[in-house]
Amino acid sequence: MRLSVLDQSTSARGATQDVAIRESIALAQHCDALGYHRYWVSEHHASDSIVGTAPEVLMAAIAATTRRIRVGSAGVMLPHYSALKVAEQFRVLEAIAPGRIDLGLGRAPGTDRLTSMALNPYASAEDEFPRQVLDLRAWVSDTPLDAGHPFAAIKAHPRGPTSPEIWILGSSDYGAQLAAYFGLPYAFAYFFSDGRGVEQALDLYRRNYRPSERHPVPQATICVWALAADTEAEARHLLATREHWRVGFQYGRREALLPPEEAKAQAYSPAEQAIIDALRSKACVGTGAQVAGRLRELATRLELDELVVVTWTYDAAHRHRSYELLAREFW
């Protein structure tokens, strides 16, 4: 089974946010050396905890400083942008790292409504997403648009012998159905929904899949939150950082990550403690062997041959160690 990485460029309390971007580049190089298959970066806005706002820019730095790992977005929130401009950006990325670029597309705003409007007051409505995907796929792959299309004469540059691989991202049935209709790979945000709806989404995707020239058979994965450490006790200790963040998220706060010691010292209300208890009961956390076992069980149950792992820790060194421990268990 292949393992890949989703990095959300998390910002830690006590450090400036620019540090998170450089840590993403360093982690990508680390995971490239460890043998991970893909390295995806996310797009979020107006958040003090997840500060990767421009995946296409971060991808360029990662693609230029890694050797073999695929580099991608998870994802570009397409309704904010022109499909042609995204196609041009990713054709440039493909020129930097031929045959290594993934273009993950999302329909959600990745932010609040006001920030979404500020990003592009004239953005396409979400119901235009399928048309945008269709146009983008043609421009990215250098295939003609329909003759009657108003932009049929336009091509995306730079052109070359390879093209980015497009993925549809989602956490509901909508993305699964769209990916199936267009014959594109599909990634389910398992960590975002705590796994709710994953079986139905994957079943819809596989059952309704329409083969395409590049993807004659369905190709699916899920993004899973996981954390490995040298001992289970250490992993549970490090998890306190995400527990605190999850409580804040539930109440509309997007705060920088706290050290686990500070997170544990917080006074939580009964309702907040219930959120933490629910997270602990489902968290894929422990030693490398324990986490690898959970991941293998999940992959077997969902009939997947690739998983994408997202890991948050206050200290970047613990994140590096987590990916090292998992790599040891899988290859």
N, C-alpha and C positions, 0 to 999 in steps of 0.2 A: 504494500500500500504506500502511496505517496503522501508526504506531508508538505503543506505549504503554510505561509504566514500571512496574516492580516495585521498590519501595524497601524494604529490609530493616532500616533504622535501625541501621546499623553503628556501633559505638563504637570510638573511636581511643585508643590508649595516650597518656596524658598529659592527657586531658580527662575530665571527669566524664560519666557516661552520659546525664544529662539533656540534654546538648548535642546528642546524636544525635537526640533527638526534635524539638528546634527546627530542626535541620538538615533533617529530613524535611519539615517544614512549609515551610521556605524553598525546598527543591528542588521541591516540588509547585507552588508559585507560579511558579517559574522555568519549569517544564515546561508549565504552563498557558499562559504567555505565548509559549512556543516553538511551540505548536500540537499537542502530544502528545494522543492520544485519551483514554487512561485513565491513572489514577495509582492503583496498588494498593499496599497496605502489608501486611506479613506479621505472623504471630503466632508468637513463640517464647518459651520460658520457661527460666530457670536458665542463661542464656548471658551471658558477658561480652563477646561479640562482636556478637550480634544482640539488641538490647534493646527492640524493639517488642513489648511484651507484651499490649497492649490495642488492637487495630486499630480497634475501634468508637469508642474515645475519640479516637484520633489522626485518624480519618476526619472526626469532627465539626469539629475545628480546621481541617483542610484544606478541607472542604466550605464552611465559613463564610468562608474567606479566598481562594478561587479563584473564577473567573468562569464558565468553560465546560467545563473538563476533567471527565470522569467520574471518580468517586472510589470506590474499592472495597477489599475485603479479599482477600488472597491468602495465606492465607485465615483464616476463623474455623474453629478445630478443634472441630467440632460435638459430638463425644462428650464434651467437657468440660462441656457446658452444656445447659440447657433450651431446646428448640426455640422455645417461646413467648417466652422472654426475649430470645433472639436476634432473633426477629421483631419484638418491640417496639423493640429498639434500632435496628434498621434501618428501621422505620417512622418513628422520630424523625429519623434521618438523611435519609430521603426528604423529610420536611417541611422540613429545613434547605436541601436542594438538590434540589428536585423534578426528576425525570427524569435525574439524574446519579449515581445510587447503584448500585454493583455489590456483590452479596453472594457472594463466593467461599467455597466450603465445602470443608474438608478432613477426612479421616478419621484421618490420622496424629496422634499426640499433640503433635508439635512440641517435645518435651522428653524427658527420661528418665522411667522408670516411676515412681520415687518422687515426682517433682514432679507427674506426672500425677495420682497419687493425692491429693496435697496440694491440687491445684486443685479436685478434686471427688471425695471418697471414695465417693460414690454415683453416679458417672458411668455413663452408659449404656455397655454393652459395644459394641465396634466393630461387631459384627454387627447392632446396632440402627440403624446409620447410615442405611440406606435408609428405614426408617420415620420417623426424625427428619427426613430431607429431605422426605418426603411431607407431614408435618405442617407443617413450616416453610414450604414452598411455598404451602400453603393460607392460612396466617396472613399471610404477607408480601403475597400477592396479593389478600387479602380475598375468598377463595372458600370455599364451605362445605366442611367436612370431611364424610366419610360420615356418614349419619344414625345409624349404630350406634356411632360413635366416642365414647368416654367424654368427650371435650372438645368435642363438636360445637357446643355453645352458646357457646363462647368465641371472642372476636374479638381481634385484635391492634390496639392503638391507638398513635398517632393514625392515623386513616384519611384518605385523600385520593384525588385523581384519578389519581395515578401510583403505581407501586410499584417497588421495587428489582429489578434483573435478577440472577437467581441463576445462578452458574457452579459447575460441579463441577471441582475441581482434583485432579491426581494425577500419579503417575510410573509407573503400572503399568496393566495391562489392566482392573483392577477399576473405577477411576474412569471409564474410557472406556465400559465397558459400562453402568454406572449412569447416566451422563449420557445415553447413547443411549436407555436404557429410559424415562427420565423426560422425554425431549425437551428437554434443557437444554444450554446452551453448555458447552464443555469446554476446559480449559487444561492442557496437559502441561508438567510441570516439567523441561524439557529441560536446564537448567543443573544440576539436582540429579543427574540420571542420566547426564550426559555424552552425552545423546542416545540412550542404549541403549533400545530398545523403542519409539521414537517412531513409526516407520512402522506397526508392528503395532497400537499403541494407536489411532492415527488411523484406520486401516483398520477396526478393530472398531467404533469410534464411528460412522463414516460408513455402514458396511454395515448396522449394526443399528439405525440411528436411527429412532425413532418420532416423527413430527411432533406437535408440541403447538400449542396455539392461539397462544401468544406467539412460538414459534420453529418455524415450519413446515418449515424446512430446517436441517440441522446447521450449527453455528457453532463453529469451533475456532481455537485459537491455541496458541502455545508460549511459555514464558518462557526467554529466552536470556541468558547472561552475555556482556557485550561491553564493551569499553573503547576509546575513541578519544582520541587526543591530536594535537597539531600535527605531530609526527613519529612515525615508527614506533619510533625509538629511545626517545623519551620514554614512549610507551605501554608498551613492554617493561620499561622501568625501573619505571613505576608498578605493573605487574603483580606485582612482587616482593612487594608487600604481601599480595596474595591467595595467592601461592605459599606464603609462610610460614604463613598461616592454614590453608591446605589440608593441609599437613603435620601441623599440630597437630590438626586435625579428624580426620585418619586415626587418630591415637593417643588420641582421646577428650578433647582439650583444646578449650575454647571461649574463646579468649583475645581480648582487644582487639586491634585492628589495629595493626601496627607501621609506622613510616615505611619507605618502600622502601629507604633507605640502611641502616637497621638490619636489615631483613629480608635484604638481600644480604650483610651481614657475618656472618650466622649460620653456624655450622659444621654442615653437613648430612651425615648418614651416607649411604652408598651407597643404602640403601633409601629414605631421605627424598629424595635427589636424583632417584631414579627417579620418585617421585610428582610432583616438580616438572617433570621432563622430559615426563611424560605430559600434564600440564596445559598446558605450553607448546605442545605439538604440536597441541592441539585448541582452544586459546584463540582467541576472536574478538577480536583485538587489533591495533591499527595506527592509521593515519591515518583520518580520517573517510571518505574514499573507499574505503580498503581494507576497513574494517569494514562499510560500507554494501554493498559488493559481496558480502561473505560472507553478510550478512543476506538480500539479494535472492536469492542462489543457494539458500539454505536455504528461503526462502518459496516459491520456484518448485518446488523438489523436493518439498516437502510440500503443495503446493497450498493455501497460506495467503494471506489478504489482510490479515493483521494479525500483528505480532510484539510481544511484551512484553519490554523490555530491562531487565536488572538490572545495575547497575554498582557496584563497590566501589573506593574509593580512600581512602587515609589522610586526605588533605586534601579537604574538601568542595568546594573551588574546582575541583579537577580533575574531580570528578564533574559539576559544572555544565558545565564545558567540554566534556566528552565528549558530553553530551546536546545541547549547542549544535552541535557538529560534525556529529552525525548528523542533526539537524534540517535543516541546510543541504543535506545530500545528498538528503533525501527530499521537501522542499517549499520 
